[in-house]
Amino acid sequence: MAACRGVASSVFFSPDGERGRARARREANARQICEDCPVLAQCRDHALTADEPYGIWGGMTEADRRRHARRTRTGERR
C-alpha cells in the first residue's frame, strides 16, 4: 500500500500562487512521506511516463521531473 494513501492531496499538490518557503515546506513534507514508500519506484515511473505536470510523485517535484525530462532528451545521465 502506498504511504500517501489517506493523506490529503493538498500535501502533494500546490495551491494556486504558492511560492517560496511555503512551497518548499509542503514539498519537503510530501517527500518525507514518499521516502520509505514501498511503491515509490512505480509511482515515479508512472509520473515520468505519463509526463505528470503537477504535484509530487515518487518523491519528485514538478521541477525535478522537468530536469529529468531535459536530461533524458539531451542524453545526459545522472
N, C-alpha and C positions, 0 to 999 in steps of 0.2 A: 504494500500500500504506500502511496506517495506521502511524503512528510507534509505536504501542503494541504492534504485532504482535510476539509473542515476549517481551514484558515481563511479569513476574509480575503477576497480577491484584491481589496484595496492595498494589501501588503505588497502585492506583486505588480500592480498597475498604478501608474501615477495619475493623480487628478490633473485636470487642465491647469496649466500655469505653475505647476510645482517645479521648483528650482533649488539650486544651492544646497544648503545644509539639510533642508527638509527632505529633498530628493535623495541625497547621499545617505541619510539616516534610514529612510524607508528601504532603499536598495540594500544597505548593509543588513538590515533585519531579514529581508527576503533571502539574501544569500546565505545567511546563517541557517535558515530553515532548510535550504537546499543542500547545505554542506554534507550532511550524513544521510541524505535521502537514498533509499535503495533503488529508485528509478531515475536518478539524476542523469545518467548517460542517455537513456531512452528519451527523456524529456528534452534534453539538449539537442539530440539528434532530430527530434520532431521539429523543434523551433528552427533549426538550421535548414532542414529540408523544406519545410513549409514557408520559409522566409518570414517568420512571425515578426511583424513590425513593432509590436508593443509588449511591454511587460518584462518581467524576469522569468526566464525559462531555463531550467537546468543550471541555475546559478549564473547565467549570463544576462547582462543588461542589454538594452537596445543598442547601446554604443559598442559593447563587446561583440555582438552579432554583426554589426556593420563592419567593424575592424576585421573580424574573421572572414567575412564575405570578400572584402577588399584583398586581403592576403591570399585567399583562395583564387581569386580572379587573376592576380598577378603571379601566382605560382610560388609565393613566399611561404615558407614553412616555419612553424614555431614549435 
